[in-house]
Amino acid sequence: MEPMNFNSDLTAKKEVGYHVAFWLLVAYFTLLDYNGASPTNFSVQRPDILSLFWALVFVISFYFNYLVLLPWVFKHLNWGRSILGLALFYIFFAFLRYLMEEITMPYFFNYSNYAEGTPIQYYLIDNLYYCTLPLIPSSIFWLIVYLIRLLKNHASLSEEKRNMEVKLLKSQLNPHFLFNTLNNIYSLVYMKSEKALPAIDKLSGIMRFTTYESQKDFIWLQDELDYMNSLIELEQLRHERGINILIQSDTDKTTIKIPPLLLTPLVENSIKHGSFDEHHPIEIALTCGDSKMIFTVKNRIGKQKKDRLNGIGLDNLKKRLQLYYPGKHRLDIENKGGFFKTKLEIEY
C-alpha cells in the first residue's frame, strides 16, 4: 500500500479537542461511582498509588501507539509492518510497566504490583492481556481521526477535480485554432488540394477526442499521441513554411494509461511561443521504461515571445499531476540560453 499524504481541514486544535473529550469520558467511567439505590448518589473514587502508576503507563503507551507506531505502520501498510508494530508495542508496554511498577514504584513508595519471585514467564503472559487495554482504544481513536481526514481529503480532491475538469473543458478546443483551421481547410477545398480530406479527418479526430476521450479519467498513451500528431499536422497548415518538429519515441509501451491532455499542452506551448526553422526544430522526446515515463519538449524562444503553458495552464497541469500522481511525478521547466525546455517524469 502506498503512503497517503494529504492535507485536511482537521486542524491540530480540533484534534486536541477530540483528545480532551476522549479523556474526559475515560475519567467519567473510571473515577465516577454510581450508586443504583439513589439516582443522585454519585461519588468520586480516590485512586491509589498503583492506579496512578497504571494510568501513567496507560497514557504513555496510548500515545506511543498513536503518535509513533500507527503512523509508521500506515505509511506503507502491509502484514509485515503490522505484525512488527504489534511486537514493538508489546515490548514497549511490558518494559514500561516493569520500569514503572517494579522499579520506580518500589523505590519511591516501597510497593510493587507483582509479588517477589514472580516468574518472568507469568509476567510476559500477563502483559499480553494488559497491553491490549491501551492498544485497542488508541488504535480505534487513531483510525477514526484517520478516517475523518481521509473523508475530508476525498471531498477536497473531488471538488478540485471538478474545478479542473471545468478548466479542462474550457481549454479543450481553442476557438482561434478552430477558425484558422477551418479557413485553411476551406482554402484547400477551394484549391482542390489532395490535403483537404486528410485535414478534415484530422480535425474530426481532434473534435472527437476533446468531446469524448477527454471526459475519461485515463486514456491509452497511444490515443494521446495520436491526438498530439493530429494537432501538429493541423498546425502545419497554419504556417506557410510548416513547422520543423523532431520527434523521438523510444517506447513500445503505448498501452500505458494516462490522464487525457497531460502531454499535449507542453507541445502546444512550444508551437505557440517557440521559434522553429530547419536549424532549430522543436524537439519532442518520449521514453517509457518499466516503471517511468519521461516526456521532454524543447524549443527555441521566439523573439518578443514569452514562453508559458497555454490551454489548461501550468498551474492546472501541476494540480492534475498532484491529483493523479502524488509523489510520483516531477516537472522541470528550464529557460536557458534562448531555449525553453520542459521535462515531465511520471512513475507508474
PADO-24195 format. One record per residue (C-alpha): residue in one letter; x negated, z, y; residue number from 0. Coordinates in Angstrom, 2 decimals. Layout:
BEGIN
  r        x        z        y    k
  A        X        Z        Y  NUM
...
This chain:
BEGIN
  r        x        z        y    k
  M     0.00     0.00     0.00    0
  E    -1.37    -0.99     3.41    1
  P    -1.81     1.59     6.14    2
  M     1.08     1.87     8.51    3
  N     0.08     2.09    12.11    4
  F     2.79     2.16    14.72    5
  N     3.90     3.75    17.92    6
  S     7.07     5.73    18.22    7
  D     9.05     7.43    20.94    8
  L     8.92    10.61    18.81    9
  T     6.66    12.42    21.23   10
  A     4.40    15.36    20.43   11
  K     6.79    17.57    22.44   12
  K     9.74    16.60    20.26   13
  E     7.74    17.13    17.09   14
  V     6.68    20.59    18.24   15
  G    10.35    21.34    18.88   16
  Y    11.17    20.38    15.29   17
  H     8.48    22.75    14.05   18
  V     9.76    25.61    16.19   19
  A    13.28    25.09    14.84   20
  F    11.93    24.98    11.27   21
  W    10.03    28.25    11.57   22
  L    12.99    29.95    13.23   23
  L    15.08    29.00    10.19   24
  V    12.38    30.32     7.86   25
  A    12.26    33.60     9.80   26
  Y    16.05    33.82     9.76   27
  F    16.34    33.51     5.99   28
  T    13.23    35.60     5.29   29
  L    13.49    38.53     7.68   30
  L    17.21    38.92     8.33   31
  D    19.04    41.05     5.76   32
  Y    22.81    40.70     5.49   33
  N    24.99    43.45     4.10   34
  G    28.06    41.84     2.50   35
  A    30.06    45.07     2.79   36
  S    30.18    44.70     6.57   37
  P    30.21    41.29     8.26   38
  T    28.49    42.72    11.34   39
  N    25.91    44.73     9.43   40
  F    22.58    42.90     9.83   41
  S    19.13    44.39     9.66   42
  V    15.63    43.01    10.14   43
  Q    13.19    43.62     7.32   44
  R     9.80    45.02     8.20   45
  P     7.08    43.02     6.46   46
  D     4.30    44.98     4.74   47
  I     0.60    44.09     4.69   48
  L     0.92    41.91     1.62   49
  S     3.82    39.95     3.18   50
  L     1.84    39.37     6.37   51
  F    -1.17    38.06     4.49   52
  W     1.06    35.89     2.34   53
  A     2.71    34.50     5.48   54
  L    -0.75    33.62     6.82   55
  V    -1.68    31.86     3.59   56
  F     1.67    30.04     3.63   57
  V     1.31    28.79     7.22   58
  I    -2.33    27.67     6.84   59
  S    -1.57    25.88     3.58   60
  F     1.55    24.33     5.09   61
  Y    -0.39    22.74     7.95   62
  F    -3.37    21.80     5.80   63
  N    -0.98    19.65     3.79   64
  Y     0.99    18.49     6.83   65
  L    -1.88    17.60     9.16   66
  V    -4.67    16.65     6.75   67
  L    -3.64    15.74     3.23   68
  L    -0.38    13.85     3.70   69
  P    -1.67    11.54     6.50   70
  W    -4.73    10.83     4.34   71
  V    -2.65    10.12     1.21   72
  F    -0.18     7.84     3.02   73
  K    -2.91     5.93     4.81   74
  H    -3.46     4.00     1.57   75
  L    -0.73     5.28    -0.72   76
  N    -1.43     4.94    -4.44   77
  W    -1.30     7.08    -7.57   78
  G    -4.98     7.97    -7.40   79
  R    -4.75     9.33    -3.86   80
  S    -1.52    11.18    -4.64   81
  I    -2.99    12.98    -7.65   82
  L    -6.22    13.73    -5.79   83
  G    -4.21    15.06    -2.85   84
  L    -2.28    17.45    -5.11   85
  A    -5.51    18.64    -6.72   86
  L    -7.15    19.24    -3.34   87
  F    -4.13    21.16    -2.11   88
  Y    -4.11    23.39    -5.20   89
  I    -7.85    24.12    -4.88   90
  F    -7.47    24.87    -1.17   91
  F    -4.45    27.11    -1.72   92
  A    -5.98    29.05    -4.63   93
  F    -9.24    29.58    -2.75   94
  L    -7.48    30.58     0.49   95
  R    -5.17    33.00    -1.29   96
  Y    -8.07    34.59    -3.14   97
  L   -10.05    34.86     0.10   98
  M    -7.15    36.50     1.97   99
  E    -5.61    38.73    -0.72  100
  E    -8.56    39.61    -2.92  101
  I   -11.41    39.79    -0.41  102
  T   -10.18    40.20     3.18  103
  M    -7.18    42.45     2.49  104
  P    -9.09    44.91     0.23  105
  Y   -11.95    45.01     2.71  106
  F    -9.79    46.00     5.69  107
  F    -6.82    47.71     4.05  108
  N    -8.15    48.78     0.65  109
  Y    -5.33    46.90    -1.05  110
  S    -5.19    43.77    -3.21  111
  N    -2.38    41.76    -4.72  112
  Y    -3.75    41.41    -8.26  113
  A    -4.82    44.31   -10.42  114
  E    -8.52    44.79   -11.00  115
  G    -9.73    42.86   -14.04  116
  T    -7.04    40.18   -13.87  117
  P    -8.33    37.19   -15.91  118
  I    -9.22    34.11   -13.91  119
  Q    -7.01    32.02   -16.20  120
  Y    -3.98    34.10   -15.22  121
  Y    -4.84    33.77   -11.54  122
  L    -5.18    29.99   -11.75  123
  I    -1.94    29.55   -13.72  124
  D    -0.06    31.92   -11.42  125
  N    -1.12    29.89    -8.39  126
  L     0.25    26.71    -9.92  127
  Y     3.68    28.10    -9.09  128
  Y     2.91    29.77    -5.77  129
  C     1.16    26.71    -4.33  130
  T     4.46    24.81    -4.55  131
  L     6.08    27.21    -2.08  132
  P     4.25    25.78     0.97  133
  L     3.63    22.38    -0.67  134
  I     7.27    21.33    -1.11  135
  P     8.66    22.25     2.35  136
  S     5.62    20.87     4.19  137
  S     5.89    17.59     2.25  138
  I     9.64    17.30     2.86  139
  F     9.21    18.12     6.55  140
  W     6.39    15.56     6.94  141
  L     8.41    12.87     5.15  142
  I    11.42    13.50     7.40  143
  V     9.28    13.13    10.53  144
  Y     7.58    10.09     9.00  145
  L    10.97     8.53     8.25  146
  I    12.16     9.17    11.81  147
  R     9.06     7.42    13.14  148
  L     9.47     4.59    10.66  149
  L    13.12     4.00    11.60  150
  K    12.40     4.10    15.31  151
  N     9.44     1.77    14.82  152
  H    11.61    -0.62    12.79  153
  A    14.20    -0.69    15.57  154
  S    11.47    -1.28    18.14  155
  L     9.96    -4.12    16.11  156
  S    13.38    -5.70    15.61  157
  E    14.02    -5.62    19.35  158
  E    10.56    -7.01    20.04  159
  K    11.13    -9.76    17.50  160
  R    14.44   -10.72    19.11  161
  N    12.78   -10.89    22.53  162
  M    10.01   -13.08    21.21  163
  E    12.48   -15.34    19.43  164
  V    14.27   -15.91    22.74  165
  K    10.98   -16.80    24.42  166
  L    10.10   -19.00    21.48  167
  L    13.40   -20.88    21.69  168
  K    12.89   -21.47    25.40  169
  S     9.42   -22.89    24.78  170
  Q    10.03   -24.98    21.69  171
  L    10.56   -28.30    23.44  172
  N     9.19   -28.83    26.92  173
  P    11.72   -30.94    28.91  174
  H     8.94   -32.80    30.71  175
  F     7.35   -33.67    27.38  176
  L    10.69   -34.90    26.06  177
  F    11.46   -37.03    29.14  178
  N     7.99   -38.54    29.23  179
  T     8.06   -39.29    25.52  180
  L    11.48   -40.94    25.75  181
  N    10.26   -43.07    28.67  182
  N     7.21   -44.11    26.69  183
  I     9.33   -44.93    23.65  184
  Y    11.70   -46.90    25.89  185
  S     8.73   -48.90    27.12  186
  L     7.57   -49.52    23.55  187
  V    11.05   -50.69    22.55  188
  Y    11.29   -52.92    25.62  189
  M     7.90   -54.45    24.81  190
  K     8.99   -54.77    21.17  191
  S     5.93   -52.84    20.12  192
  E     5.48   -52.03    16.45  193
  K     4.65   -48.48    17.56  194
  A     8.23   -47.84    18.71  195
  L     9.79   -46.95    15.35  196
  P     6.94   -44.59    14.27  197
  A     7.16   -42.90    17.68  198
  I    10.90   -42.37    17.28  199
  D    10.30   -40.97    13.79  200
  K     7.65   -38.57    15.13  201
  L     9.95   -37.37    17.92  202
  S    12.77   -36.90    15.42  203
  G    10.48   -34.81    13.22  204
  I     9.45   -32.65    16.17  205
  M    13.05   -32.02    17.20  206
  R    14.00   -31.23    13.60  207
  F    11.12   -28.76    13.37  208
  T    11.94   -26.99    16.62  209
  T    15.62   -26.85    15.71  210
  Y    15.41   -25.64    12.11  211
  E    11.94   -24.71    10.91  212
  S    11.06   -22.59    13.92  213
  Q    14.04   -20.33    13.18  214
  K    12.38   -19.13     9.99  215
  D    10.09   -16.12     9.80  216
  F     7.50   -18.06     7.81  217
  I     6.87   -21.73     7.07  218
  W     4.32   -23.60     4.98  219
  L     1.00   -24.18     6.69  220
  Q     1.34   -27.88     5.90  221
  D     4.60   -28.03     7.88  222
  E     2.84   -26.55    10.91  223
  L     0.01   -29.07    10.54  224
  D     2.48   -31.96    10.25  225
  Y     4.24   -30.79    13.40  226
  M     0.89   -30.49    15.17  227
  N    -0.15   -34.02    14.15  228
  S     3.19   -35.45    15.30  229
  L     2.80   -33.71    18.63  230
  I    -0.73   -35.09    19.05  231
  E     0.37   -38.64    18.19  232
  L     3.20   -38.49    20.73  233
  E     0.88   -37.07    23.37  234
  Q    -1.35   -40.09    22.76  235
  L     1.45   -42.25    24.17  236
  R     1.32   -40.39    27.48  237
  H    -2.36   -41.15    28.05  238
  E    -3.43   -44.71    28.70  239
  R    -6.82   -44.22    27.08  240
  G    -5.46   -41.97    24.37  241
  I    -6.72   -38.50    23.50  242
  N   -10.07   -38.11    21.81  243
  I    -9.49   -35.38    19.23  244
  L   -11.83   -34.44    16.42  245
  I   -10.01   -32.60    13.62  246
  Q   -11.88   -30.91    10.78  247
  S    -9.88   -29.36     7.97  248
  D   -11.79   -27.59     5.21  249
  T    -8.89   -26.38     3.12  250
  D    -6.63   -27.29     0.26  251
  K    -4.55   -24.14     0.72  252
  T    -1.78   -25.79     2.72  253
  T     0.79   -23.80     0.73  254
  I    -0.13   -20.69     2.71  255
  K     2.81   -19.40     4.75  256
  I     2.50   -18.53     8.44  257
  P     4.97   -17.86    11.28  258
  P     6.12   -21.12    12.94  259
  L     4.38   -22.33    16.10  260
  L     1.46   -19.97    15.59  261
  L    -1.32   -22.58    15.77  262
  T     0.20   -25.42    17.79  263
  P     0.24   -23.63    21.20  264
  L    -3.57   -23.50    21.10  265
  V    -3.69   -27.28    20.66  266
  E    -1.04   -27.88    23.35  267
  N    -3.09   -25.80    25.75  268
  S    -6.23   -27.84    25.15  269
  I    -4.37   -31.13    25.70  270
  K    -2.66   -29.98    28.87  271
  H    -5.62   -28.27    30.55  272
  G    -8.59   -29.96    28.91  273
  S   -10.71   -32.93    29.81  274
  F   -11.41   -35.30    26.95  275
  D   -13.37   -38.51    26.60  276
  E   -15.49   -40.21    23.99  277
  H   -18.37   -37.83    24.69  278
  H   -16.32   -34.63    24.88  279
  P   -13.47   -34.66    22.36  280
  I   -11.05   -31.83    21.75  281
  E   -12.44   -30.14    18.66  282
  I    -9.97   -28.63    16.20  283
  A   -11.17   -26.90    13.03  284
  L    -9.23   -25.20    10.24  285
  T   -10.79   -23.27     7.37  286
  C    -8.94   -21.32     4.70  287
  G   -10.81   -19.08     2.28  288
  D    -9.47   -16.89    -0.48  289
  S    -8.36   -14.20     1.96  290
  K    -8.85   -15.50     5.50  291
  M    -7.80   -18.43     7.67  292
  I    -9.88   -19.45    10.69  293
  F    -8.48   -21.83    13.32  294
  T   -10.56   -22.88    16.33  295
  V    -9.83   -25.18    19.27  296
  K   -12.49   -26.18    21.78  297
  N   -12.17   -28.42    24.82  298
  R   -13.96   -29.26    28.00  299
  I   -12.26   -27.75    31.02  300
  G   -10.78   -30.38    33.30  301
  K   -11.61   -30.47    36.99  302
  Q    -9.29   -28.37    39.14  303
  K    -7.56   -27.17    35.96  304
  K    -7.19   -23.66    34.76  305
  D    -7.04   -23.03    31.04  306
  R    -4.17   -20.84    30.00  307
  L    -1.90   -20.90    26.99  308
  N     1.27   -22.77    27.74  309
  G     4.64   -22.54    25.95  310
  I     5.06   -19.19    24.28  311
  G     2.11   -17.92    26.31  312
  L    -0.94   -15.88    25.40  313
  D     0.84   -12.55    25.70  314
  N     3.67   -13.63    23.43  315
  L     1.22   -15.10    20.92  316
  K    -0.65   -11.78    20.83  317
  K     2.61    -9.92    20.28  318
  R     3.59   -12.22    17.43  319
  L     0.19   -11.75    15.81  320
  Q     0.54    -7.98    16.14  321
  L     4.03    -8.15    14.67  322
  Y     3.19   -10.32    11.66  323
  Y    -0.47    -9.41    11.08  324
  P    -1.09    -5.83    12.33  325
  G    -4.74    -5.00    11.81  326
  K    -5.26    -8.32    10.04  327
  H    -6.00   -10.76    12.85  328
  R    -8.45   -11.46    15.62  329
  L    -8.01   -13.78    18.60  330
  D   -11.17   -14.58    20.58  331
  I   -10.98   -16.53    23.85  332
  E   -14.19   -17.86    25.40  333
  N   -14.59   -19.60    28.75  334
  K   -18.24   -20.53    29.00  335
  G   -20.40   -23.41    30.18  336
  G   -17.47   -25.56    31.22  337
  F   -15.81   -25.27    27.81  338
  F   -12.77   -23.33    26.73  339
  K   -12.66   -22.12    23.12  340
  T   -10.07   -20.13    21.18  341
  K   -10.72   -18.78    17.71  342
  L    -7.96   -17.25    15.60  343
  E    -8.76   -15.38    12.39  344
  I    -5.96   -14.21    10.06  345
  E    -6.28   -12.25     6.83  346
  Y    -3.65   -12.81     4.16  347
